[in-house]
Amino acid sequence: MHVRELTLYPLKSARGVSLQSSEIDSFGLVGDRRAMIVDPNGQAITQREMPLLARLDVEMSQGTFHLGMDDKPAISVRPNAAGARLDVDIWKTIVNAAVAEDESNHALSEWLGREIKIVIFDEHSQRTAEEDWAGDATPVSFSDGFQILVTTTGSLSALNADLAAHGEAQVGMDRFRPNIVIDCDEPWQEDRWAAISIGGIRFDLVKPCARCIMTTQDQKTGSRDGANPMPAMGRLRMSADRRVPGPLFGWNAVPRGSGSIAIGDAVECMEERREGWAFKQR
């Protein structure tokens, strides 16, 4: 097995950036989900509420986020020079974050057609993953809940085979917005991986990822009119464990060290989960 793809999402719910390699720290891929869009009251906004975010390109350079959409002039995003901060709500967790400059907030508000603010998870921001799953005090930025999302090529192939067998259109891996895609021919092997090693770094696979409406959205246009993986996930991957209900695809992972990883790196299973995960029978 080896690493097939690496993807960074600098701005939560915007387009990902494909990488050849990445530094890993306790937060996951360095720079992942360090900015987020919120409403004026600080409530997080994602593609779930605003599919238009799938059209938003993001690049990072020397601490500045550069946003683009269609043919519009780029917006450069930096923390407000006055040091403005805001308590923001992400999945009922309150995080104190830096607010971007007014100019960039106003420009992006015009693009999106509603008033928003861009907030940045900086050195003063604090948030931890769910301790029941990840252990004590593991830091996380603006991801949904954990540091890294892992998926495999074999599992996507199995999902697409089921879609094809039912006359339904197939989907790409980008629908699931993973950070690390592992080239593994056998589907659903990740259900048994308790820990894997990449580049000498241990990653604990702590919790399967329950999927939502974002998987039904084209990750270039935001449209929900095309291929939909939900029916196949319902047939193949409906959790029977009340702790994580719903359709599952991919695993949330916590890095237990730091270093760097790259496309092509070998992936080794360090520890297996004897029981796998319980799924409802069709």
C-alpha positions in Angstrom: 0.0 0.0 0.0 1.1 3.6 -0.6 -0.1 7.2 -0.5 -2.0 8.0 -3.7 -3.2 11.5 -2.9 -2.6 14.3 -0.4 -5.0 17.2 -0.2 -5.0 20.4 1.9 -8.1 22.5 2.6 -6.7 25.9 3.8 -10.2 27.4 4.0 -12.9 25.2 5.4 -15.5 24.1 2.8 -13.6 25.7 -0.1 -11.7 23.8 -2.8 -8.8 21.6 -1.8 -5.2 22.0 -2.9 -3.4 18.9 -4.2 0.0 18.3 -2.7 3.0 16.2 -3.6 4.2 16.2 0.1 3.1 17.7 3.4 4.5 18.4 6.8 2.6 16.8 9.6 2.2 18.2 13.1 -0.2 17.6 16.0 -3.0 19.4 14.0 -2.6 17.2 11.0 -1.4 18.4 7.6 0.3 21.8 8.3 -2.1 24.6 7.2 -5.2 22.5 6.9 -8.5 24.3 7.7 -6.8 27.3 9.3 -9.5 29.7 8.0 -13.3 29.6 8.0 -16.2 31.6 6.9 -18.8 32.6 9.6 -21.9 34.7 9.7 -21.8 38.1 11.6 -22.6 36.3 14.9 -19.7 33.9 14.5 -21.6 30.8 13.3 -19.6 28.6 11.0 -20.8 28.5 7.3 -20.0 25.4 5.2 -21.1 23.9 1.9 -24.0 22.3 3.7 -25.7 25.7 3.9 -23.8 27.4 1.0 -22.9 25.1 -1.9 -21.4 28.1 -3.7 -18.3 27.6 -1.5 -17.3 24.6 -3.8 -16.4 27.3 -6.4 -13.9 29.1 -4.1 -10.2 28.5 -4.9 -7.6 29.0 -2.2 -3.9 29.4 -2.2 -1.6 30.2 0.7 1.6 32.2 0.6 3.6 33.4 3.6 0.6 33.5 5.9 -1.8 35.1 3.4 -4.8 33.3 2.0 -5.5 34.2 -1.7 -9.1 33.5 -2.7 -10.4 33.2 -6.3 -13.7 32.5 -7.9 -14.5 32.3 -11.6 -12.9 35.4 -13.3 -13.1 37.7 -10.3 -10.0 39.6 -9.1 -8.3 37.7 -6.3 -8.9 38.5 -2.6 -5.9 38.5 -0.2 -6.9 37.6 3.3 -4.8 38.5 6.4 -5.7 39.0 10.0 -7.0 42.4 10.9 -4.2 44.8 11.7 -6.1 46.1 14.7 -6.1 42.6 16.2 -9.8 42.1 16.1 -11.0 38.7 17.4 -14.3 36.8 17.5 -15.7 33.8 19.4 -16.9 31.5 16.6 -19.1 28.4 16.9 -18.1 25.3 15.0 -20.2 22.2 15.9 -21.2 23.8 19.2 -17.5 24.3 20.2 -16.5 27.9 20.8 -13.2 29.0 19.4 -11.6 32.4 19.7 -10.2 33.3 16.3 -8.6 36.3 14.5 -10.9 38.2 12.2 -9.7 39.1 8.7 -9.4 42.6 7.4 -12.6 44.4 6.7 -11.7 44.8 3.0 -11.5 41.1 2.4 -14.6 40.4 4.4 -16.6 42.9 2.4 -15.2 41.6 -1.0 -16.1 38.0 -0.2 -19.5 39.0 1.1 -20.2 40.5 -2.3 -19.1 37.3 -4.0 -21.3 35.1 -1.8 -24.3 37.4 -1.7 -24.6 37.6 2.1 -22.7 39.2 4.9 -19.9 37.0 6.2 -16.6 37.3 8.1 -13.4 35.3 7.5 -11.8 34.0 10.7 -8.3 32.6 11.1 -7.2 29.9 13.5 -3.9 31.4 14.8 -1.4 30.7 17.6 -3.9 32.1 20.2 -6.8 29.9 19.1 -7.5 26.6 20.9 -9.6 23.6 20.2 -9.3 19.9 20.9 -10.7 16.8 19.3 -13.3 14.6 21.1 -11.4 13.0 23.9 -13.6 9.9 24.0 -12.2 9.0 20.6 -8.9 10.9 20.2 -7.5 10.8 23.7 -6.5 13.7 25.9 -5.9 17.2 24.5 -5.2 16.5 20.8 -5.3 19.9 19.1 -7.5 20.4 16.0 -8.2 23.5 13.9 -11.5 24.2 12.0 -12.0 20.6 10.7 -15.3 19.0 11.5 -13.9 17.1 14.5 -10.5 15.5 13.9 -7.1 16.2 12.5 -7.0 14.0 9.3 -9.4 12.1 7.1 -8.2 8.9 5.5 -9.8 7.1 2.6 -8.8 4.3 0.2 -9.0 3.7 -3.5 -10.4 0.2 -3.0 -13.3 1.4 -1.0 -14.2 4.1 -3.6 -14.0 1.4 -6.3 -16.4 -0.8 -4.3 -18.8 2.1 -3.8 -18.7 3.0 -7.5 -19.2 -0.6 -8.5 -22.4 -0.6 -6.5 -23.6 2.6 -8.1 -22.9 1.2 -11.5 -24.7 -2.0 -10.7 -27.8 0.0 -9.9 -27.6 2.2 -13.0 -26.4 5.2 -11.0 -23.6 7.6 -11.9 -20.2 7.1 -10.3 -18.4 9.7 -8.1 -14.8 10.9 -7.6 -12.9 10.8 -4.4 -13.1 14.6 -4.0 -16.8 14.1 -2.9 -15.4 12.9 0.4 -12.8 15.6 0.9 -10.0 13.4 2.4 -6.6 14.5 3.4 -4.8 11.2 2.7 -5.9 8.7 0.0 -4.3 5.3 0.3 -3.8 3.0 -2.7 -5.3 -0.2 -1.4 -7.0 -2.7 -3.7 -9.1 -4.5 -1.0 -12.2 -2.4 -0.1 -13.0 -1.5 3.5 -9.7 -2.6 4.9 -9.5 0.7 6.8 -12.4 -0.6 9.1 -9.8 -2.9 10.6 -6.9 -0.6 10.8 -6.4 0.7 14.4 -3.1 2.4 13.4 -1.1 2.9 10.3 2.5 4.2 9.7 3.4 6.6 6.9 6.9 8.2 6.7 7.7 6.9 10.2 4.6 8.7 11.7 1.9 6.8 13.5 -1.7 7.7 12.7 -4.4 6.2 14.9 -7.7 5.7 13.0 -10.0 6.6 15.8 -13.5 7.1 14.4 -15.3 6.4 11.2 -16.6 9.4 9.3 -20.4 9.7 9.0 -21.3 11.4 5.7 -23.7 14.2 5.0 -25.2 16.1 2.1 -21.8 17.5 1.0 -21.0 14.2 -0.6 -23.9 14.9 -3.1 -22.4 18.1 -4.3 -20.1 18.5 -7.2 -16.8 19.8 -5.7 -16.2 22.2 -8.6 -19.6 23.7 -9.1 -21.5 23.0 -5.9 -24.4 21.5 -7.9 -26.5 18.7 -6.2 -28.1 17.7 -9.5 -25.5 15.1 -10.6 -24.1 11.8 -9.2 -25.1 11.0 -5.7 -23.1 8.4 -3.6 -25.7 8.3 -0.8 -27.8 5.4 -2.2 -24.7 3.2 -2.4 -23.5 4.2 1.0 -27.0 3.4 2.3 -26.8 -0.1 0.8 -23.2 -0.9 1.8 -22.2 1.3 4.7 -25.0 2.1 7.1 -23.7 2.0 10.6 -25.2 -0.4 13.1 -23.3 1.3 16.0 -25.3 4.1 17.7 -22.2 6.0 18.6 -21.7 6.9 14.9 -25.0 6.7 13.1 -25.7 7.0 9.4 -23.7 6.2 6.2 -19.9 5.9 6.7 -17.0 6.4 4.4 -13.4 7.0 5.5 -11.8 7.2 8.9 -10.8 10.1 11.1 -7.1 9.8 12.1 -5.0 11.4 14.8 -1.2 11.8 14.2 0.9 10.7 17.1 4.1 12.3 15.8 5.5 14.9 13.4 7.5 14.8 10.2 6.7 14.7 6.5 4.8 12.4 4.2 4.6 12.3 0.4 2.8 10.7 -2.5 4.2 7.3 -3.0 5.2 6.7 0.6 4.6 3.2 1.8 1.7 2.7 4.2 1.9 -0.1 6.8 -0.8 -1.3 9.2 0.7 -1.2 12.7 -2.3 -2.4 14.7 -5.5 -4.0 13.7 -9.0 -3.6 15.1 -10.2 -7.1 15.7 -14.0 -6.5 15.3 -13.9 -4.0 12.5 -17.1 -1.9 12.6 -20.7 -3.0 12.7 -22.9 -2.3 9.7 -26.6 -3.0 9.1 -27.3 -5.9 6.9 -29.2 -5.3 3.7 
